[in-house]
Amino acid sequence: MSRTGLFFEEFPPTSTDSWIDAIETELKGRVSVDDLTWHPEPDLDVRPFYRREDVRTETHPQIRRRTRWLICDRIHLSPGMDLAPEVEVMKESGADAVELILPMTMDGDEIDLSALEGLNKPIFLFGEYASLELHIDSLIGCVSLPSVSLLYDPISRLFTDPSFEFSPILAATAKRLSTRNSDGTRVRLGSIDERPLARAGAGCIASSACLLSGLACWIRFLGGWGINASCVASELTFVVSVGTSLLPEIARLRALRHLAPQVVSAFGTRESDSIPVEIHAVTSETALPTYDIHTNLIRTTTQAFAAVLGGCDSLSIHPFDAVRGAEGSEQARRCARNIQLILRHESRLGDVEDPIAGSYYIEALTNQMIELIWSRFLKIENAGGLVEAIGQGIPQQWISEDRDRIRSETESGVRKIVGVTAYADARDRTRTIVSTIETGAFRAFDGIELFRSEVNSRLDTGETVPSVHLVGAGTPSEQSRGLTFASNFLACGGFPVTEAAPALDPDAVVQEALRANPSIIMVCGSPDAWKSKLEQFSENYRSAGGSAALLYATYGRLNNSDMESVTDRIVHAGSHLLETLESVLNIGPEDDEKSAEVVL
């Protein structure tokens, strides 16, 4: 359309600097545009707005193997189980494919898979290599299965077991590739699995770079058996763990589709651009907390939405209560399946190919992801490849840095986890927490959840837990904001809290506090003149005989110059969440003088 018609001349182009000036004027100096930039990872910048000039290259077309993604349901297998009832459910469930999860150890007993005959749906088989070998011939024998994908990555085992000998497994894969018969069943014989890295705490850039290096490793090894790079790439499935950072996850999946053919072409394959990358997306199990567990339904929906718009070929969703048991309850499994059915049939996400192509935001973020992932990939390759880089500790160092950063951001409260580090449900008295140590999967919010479970345990067993009474200070608006902030903050720790009724009469406030007889009183209000407000309440309360420890809580963020030597008597928006909660737990009525030492 011409820019000279339909009143376009009335709206001349506006420069980016003019936009920034207008935005900062609207913000009235509270923050700058740079302050609004989000950094999901240290080198990744997500700005508050994008323009055409931010897209430096052409858009990145998605090459899906299928018109729509495959909706996967999962079955956890066990020795001696009757698979037939599960298969009957799968036939009518609306799922397109089935994940079969083999047990970690089989003790030589093969599970009867004959019930899969007639299912007529693709199969994704997870498990240890010995278990896969035990069952692959049975699956191939089910002639009605359109495809079978073995989702096992021997190379990724090096991250958990550096001495693991993966060469015999790759050799067996190469032998099967070179000798298998054409039996009508399409078998993909390996995968490049990101989940061990995600479970270790890796960020999306480091884990994506390792995925690409894993592809290069497979190509090198199988190339020694005379299998070309294109054939290797077409035999592998990328297993990607998708988190809740919606748009960065979309951009990352698009970046992987762009970069994988470049890896293949580096081995002299001309047709690499036409090789579609098979991406099997799995929602991240490390993103699912135990508290306020139904919020995980929203998390897995966000993860699924990112995976589909990012162009995954197949998708499996963890049940919302999987953190309490790998299989999840029957209701949670049904909800997980229905999330995908709603995205397909009601949201109709599969009706348009790559609907977000051309978005300035997505294209600019995809370009940035491509540069960052490729840079890390080259560092691995310059070290001699993934195996050698692991031997030198290069990716482990990246994972350690990511893990420490994410844990620090979570425990401080900077990274918001709804129901855990923000907007917690104080009524949730869960005591059993599945921790990183128990599962082996990194959970950044372990510290908060374990602390809260300890508080709940003390409450249930009658042990001492400080009770907190909240009173407002200042105008009604300031009181409301302050009380809401303090209530939300303390709910993250599971503390029993009472709240004063709104009142302007200081004597009434003091009398209500005396009746509550708490261990701690938090005076809640604005950050302005907070010290005088606290001292005024303290004078009235102490003169009336009150003995509780006194603190001030404000929704504002204070710096050191605002607090100086009295930082310890205030809880504010910049307070370290876990450290402050731990300090509150140790305050009692006799600790008013000590409160200046323990609350950060």
Sequence and secondary structure as in RCSB ss.txt:
>XXXX:A:sequence
MSRTGLFFEEFPPTSTDSWIDAIETELKGRVSVDDLTWHPEPDLDVRPFYRREDVRTETHPQIRRRTRWLICDRI
HLSPGMDLAPEVEVMKESGADAVELILPMTMDGDEIDLSALEGLNKPIFLFGEYASLELHIDSLIGCVSLPSVSL
LYDPISRLFTDPSFEFSPILAATAKRLSTRNSDGTRVRLGSIDERPLARAGAGCIASSACLLSGLACWIRFLGGW
GINASCVASELTFVVSVGTSLLPEIARLRALRHLAPQVVSAFGTRESDSIPVEIHAVTSETALPTYDIHTNLIRT
TTQAFAAVLGGCDSLSIHPFDAVRGAEGSEQARRCARNIQLILRHESRLGDVEDPIAGSYYIEALTNQMIELIWS
RFLKIENAGGLVEAIGQGIPQQWISEDRDRIRSETESGVRKIVGVTAYADARDRTRTIVSTIETGAFRAFDGIEL
FRSEVNSRLDTGETVPSVHLVGAGTPSEQSRGLTFASNFLACGGFPVTEAAPALDPDAVVQEALRANPSIIMVCG
SPDAWKSKLEQFSENYRSAGGSAALLYATYGRLNNSDMESVTDRIVHAGSHLLETLESVLNIGPEDDEKSAEVVL
>XXXX:A:secstr
  TTSTTGGGS    HHHHHHHHHHHHTTSS TGGG EEEETTEEE S   GGG  S       SSSS EEEEEE
E  TT   HHHHHHHHHSS SEEEEE  S  TT     GGGTT  S EEEES HHHHHHHHHHHHH TT SEEEE
E  TTGGGGT TT   HHHHHHHHHHHHH    S EEE EEEE HHHHHHT  HHHHHHHHHHHHHHHHHHHHTT
T  HHHHHHHEEEEEEE S HHHHHHHHHHHHHHHHHHHHTTT GGGGG    EEEEE GGG  STTTTHHHHHH
HHHHHHHHHHT SEEE   TTGGG TT  HHHHHHHHHHHHHHHHTS GGGSSSTTTT HHHHHHHHHHHHHHHH
HHHHHHHTTSHHHHHHHTHHHHHHHHHHHHHHHHHHHTSS  BTTTBS  TT        HHHHSS  TTHHHHH
HHHHHHHHHHHT     EEEEE SSHHHHHHHHHHHHHHHHTTT  EEE    S HHHHHHHHHHH  SEEEEEE
 STTHHHHHHHHHHHHHHTT  SEEEEEESS   HHHHGGGGGGEE TTS HHHHHHHHHT  GGGTTTHHHH  
